Amino acid sequence: MFSGCTKHPDMSEFHTLKAEMYMRAGEMDNAQKSIGEALIENASNIEAHVLQSKLYLLENKQDKAVEQLEKARSIDANNLDVLYSLGYVLTRKGEYDKAIDVYNAAIAIKPDSALGYNNLAVTYHTKKEYKKSIEQLKKALNVNPQFVEAYFNKGNSHAMLEELQDALAAYNKAVELNPKYTDAYVELSAIQSKLGNPAEAGNNVGLYYFWRNEFPQAVKAFSEVVTAHPNHAIAHNNLAVTYDKMGNQEMSLQHLKQSASLGYAPAIEICRKNNIAY
């Protein structure tokens, strides 16, 4: 009477979850075993097929990853996760035109998906068709004006076209929306160097380290800026904030007051609220 209870209807999902946990832990053999069990339980489990493709990618088996995703696509041709994953793998393989076709298929299914336009743009960028990349990123940002990665990618394509001011604007928008998007500070530093602004370049190096919580390196970068450019109010302010994070109140106050004396409004406001003479 118990024979019908040997398999739970969600065992495939359970094995898929186990496989993902093993993958994250770096236990690839166990991950492969679990995903194999998931697909035995349910060969139509789209999530299992996608995860299997990710495991193949980690093993640098790109052809196998494509094969697995094509199986998933044959099960559900409208599954966006499958299409985005397939487009990504094809781009990695250098099969750009196939990737573009896949992403366009995804966009046709969901035209209001900012991710679809962004992914298509990345393929165009990788293909060195930077203007087409920017065109798609504008569509992505029209759908989602808060899409940080799209601004970053837009900056990358502008930079490759030597459209430095446009690149600068895009990277700055990325960090405005997400100050912890540290990759953007690296690119901002490079652009500022090209534009002949060493102080701004150095300040962005400091911000890169600051948002990575690498405060001694941030202090070094900001200090180099104020040594070479003593009137750089923002770098003084950034030093004040960094020293505060490190618990060095004396140095924090010194640079806060210096920033305020140079006219930096946020520093002035902090001094005013705390009755700090500068």
TORLUM-404201 format. One line per 10 residues: for each residue z, y, x of C-alpha. Coordinates in nm, 2 decimals. Layout:
Z Y X; ...
***
This chain:
0.00 0.00 0.00; 0.04 0.23 0.30; -0.31 0.18 0.44; -0.44 0.50 0.28; -0.19 0.72 0.46; -0.30 0.66 0.82; -0.51 0.97 0.84; -0.42 1.32 0.72; -0.70 1.52 0.58; -0.63 1.80 0.83
-0.62 1.58 1.14; -0.94 1.73 1.28; -0.79 2.08 1.26; -0.47 1.95 1.42; -0.66 1.80 1.71; -0.85 2.12 1.75; -0.53 2.32 1.77; -0.40 2.08 2.03; -0.72 2.11 2.23; -0.69 2.49 2.23
-0.33 2.48 2.34; -0.42 2.24 2.63; -0.71 2.46 2.72; -0.49 2.76 2.75; -0.25 2.56 2.96; -0.53 2.46 3.19; -0.50 2.09 3.10; -0.87 2.04 3.07; -0.86 1.66 3.05; -0.62 1.66 2.76
-0.82 1.94 2.59; -1.14 1.74 2.61; -0.96 1.43 2.48; -0.81 1.62 2.18; -1.14 1.80 2.09; -1.32 1.46 2.11; -1.06 1.32 1.86; -1.12 1.63 1.64; -1.49 1.57 1.62; -1.44 1.20 1.55
-1.22 1.29 1.26; -1.47 1.54 1.13; -1.81 1.59 1.29; -1.87 1.89 1.07; -1.57 2.08 1.20; -1.73 2.41 1.32; -1.42 2.53 1.50; -1.41 2.21 1.70; -1.77 2.25 1.80; -1.72 2.61 1.91
-1.41 2.51 2.11; -1.60 2.22 2.27; -1.86 2.47 2.38; -1.59 2.69 2.54; -1.46 2.39 2.73; -1.81 2.31 2.86; -1.84 2.67 2.97; -1.51 2.65 3.17; -1.67 2.35 3.34; -1.98 2.55 3.40
-2.18 2.32 3.18; -2.39 2.58 3.01; -2.66 2.35 2.88; -2.40 2.13 2.71; -2.23 2.44 2.56; -2.57 2.55 2.41; -2.62 2.19 2.28; -2.28 2.19 2.11; -2.34 2.53 1.95; -2.68 2.42 1.82
-2.51 2.13 1.66; -2.27 2.37 1.49; -2.56 2.59 1.39; -2.73 2.30 1.22; -2.42 2.25 1.01; -2.38 2.61 0.92; -2.66 2.85 1.02; -2.48 3.15 0.88; -2.15 3.10 1.08; -2.11 3.42 1.28
-1.86 3.27 1.52; -2.13 3.01 1.61; -2.40 3.27 1.65; -2.20 3.51 1.86; -2.09 3.22 2.08; -2.44 3.10 2.12; -2.57 3.44 2.20; -2.30 3.48 2.46; -2.39 3.15 2.63; -2.76 3.22 2.62
-2.70 3.56 2.79; -2.49 3.39 3.06; -2.78 3.15 3.12; -3.02 3.44 3.15; -3.21 3.34 2.84; -3.20 3.69 2.71; -3.48 3.68 2.45; -3.33 3.38 2.29; -2.99 3.55 2.29; -3.14 3.86 2.13
-3.30 3.64 1.86; -2.96 3.48 1.79; -2.78 3.81 1.77; -3.05 3.96 1.54; -3.00 3.66 1.32; -2.62 3.74 1.31; -2.69 4.10 1.23; -2.93 4.00 0.95; -2.64 3.80 0.79; -2.39 4.08 0.84
-2.55 4.42 0.90; -2.22 4.60 0.89; -2.07 4.41 1.19; -2.00 4.64 1.48; -1.95 4.33 1.70; -2.30 4.21 1.64; -2.45 4.53 1.76; -2.22 4.55 2.06; -2.30 4.19 2.16; -2.67 4.26 2.13
-2.62 4.57 2.34; -2.45 4.37 2.62; -2.75 4.14 2.63; -2.99 4.43 2.66; -2.77 4.58 2.93; -2.77 4.25 3.12; -3.14 4.25 3.08; -3.15 4.60 3.23; -3.29 4.75 2.92; -3.03 5.02 2.91
-3.18 5.25 2.65; -3.20 4.97 2.40; -2.84 4.89 2.48; -2.73 5.24 2.41; -2.93 5.24 2.08; -2.74 4.93 1.96; -2.41 5.07 2.07; -2.47 5.38 1.87; -2.51 5.15 1.57; -2.19 4.97 1.65
-2.00 5.29 1.67; -2.15 5.42 1.35; -2.00 5.11 1.18; -1.67 5.13 1.37; -1.60 5.47 1.54; -1.28 5.32 1.69; -1.45 5.04 1.88; -1.31 5.09 2.23; -1.52 4.82 2.40; -1.84 4.97 2.26
-1.76 5.31 2.41; -1.69 5.14 2.74; -2.02 4.95 2.73; -2.20 5.27 2.63; -2.06 5.43 2.94; -2.19 5.14 3.15; -2.54 5.18 3.02; -2.54 5.56 3.06; -2.41 5.51 3.42; -2.70 5.28 3.50
-2.94 5.55 3.38; -2.76 5.81 3.59; -2.67 5.99 3.27; -2.33 6.07 3.43; -2.20 6.33 3.18; -2.28 6.09 2.89; -2.11 5.81 3.08; -1.81 6.03 3.14; -1.78 6.11 2.77; -1.80 5.75 2.67
-1.54 5.63 2.92; -1.31 5.91 2.82; -1.34 5.82 2.46; -1.25 5.46 2.54; -0.92 5.56 2.71; -0.85 5.82 2.45; -0.85 5.54 2.19; -0.68 5.30 2.42; -0.51 5.44 2.73; -0.44 5.09 2.85
-0.81 5.00 2.88; -0.78 5.00 3.26; -1.14 4.90 3.34; -1.25 5.24 3.21; -1.04 5.42 3.47; -1.22 5.24 3.75; -1.56 5.36 3.61; -1.42 5.71 3.55; -1.32 5.73 3.91; -1.66 5.62 4.02
-1.84 5.87 3.80; -1.61 6.16 3.91; -1.68 6.07 4.27; -2.05 6.09 4.20; -2.01 6.42 4.03; -1.82 6.56 4.34; -1.48 6.57 4.18; -1.25 6.39 4.42; -0.93 6.51 4.25; -1.03 6.37 3.91
-1.15 6.05 4.08; -0.81 6.01 4.25; -0.62 6.09 3.93; -0.81 5.81 3.75; -0.72 5.57 4.02; -0.36 5.66 3.96; -0.40 5.61 3.58; -0.55 5.27 3.65; -0.24 5.16 3.84; 0.00 5.34 3.60
-0.13 5.15 3.29; -0.11 4.82 3.49; 0.26 4.90 3.55; 0.19 4.91 3.92; 0.40 5.23 3.97; 0.43 5.25 4.35; 0.05 5.23 4.38; 0.02 5.49 4.10; 0.26 5.73 4.29; 0.05 5.68 4.60
-0.27 5.77 4.42; -0.13 6.07 4.24; 0.05 6.19 4.55; -0.28 6.19 4.74; -0.43 6.41 4.47; -0.16 6.67 4.48; -0.15 6.67 4.86; -0.52 6.75 4.88; -0.51 6.96 4.56; -0.16 7.12 4.52
-0.26 7.30 4.20; -0.37 6.99 4.01; -0.13 7.03 3.72; -0.23 6.70 3.55; -0.17 6.49 3.86; 0.18 6.65 3.90; 0.25 6.57 3.54; 0.14 6.21 3.59; 0.36 6.19 3.90; 0.65 6.31 3.68
0.59 6.04 3.42; 0.55 5.77 3.68; 0.86 5.86 3.87; 1.04 5.87 3.53; 0.92 5.51 3.47; 1.06 5.42 3.82; 1.40 5.58 3.74; 1.36 5.85 4.00; 1.47 6.15 3.79; 1.49 6.39 4.08
1.12 6.35 4.18; 1.02 6.33 3.81; 1.18 6.67 3.74; 1.03 6.82 4.05; 0.68 6.73 3.95; 0.73 6.81 3.58; 0.84 7.17 3.68; 0.55 7.20 3.91; 0.31 7.09 3.64; 0.46 7.34 3.39
0.45 7.62 3.65; 0.07 7.55 3.68; 0.03 7.60 3.31; -0.01 7.24 3.19; 0.08 7.27 2.82; 0.24 6.92 2.76; 0.47 6.98 3.07; 0.56 7.33 2.94; 0.65 7.18 2.60; 0.88 6.92 2.76
1.06 7.19 2.97; 1.10 7.41 2.66; 1.25 7.13 2.45; 1.49 7.03 2.72; 1.58 7.39 2.83; 1.44 7.33 3.18; 1.36 7.64 3.38; 1.04 7.62 3.58
***
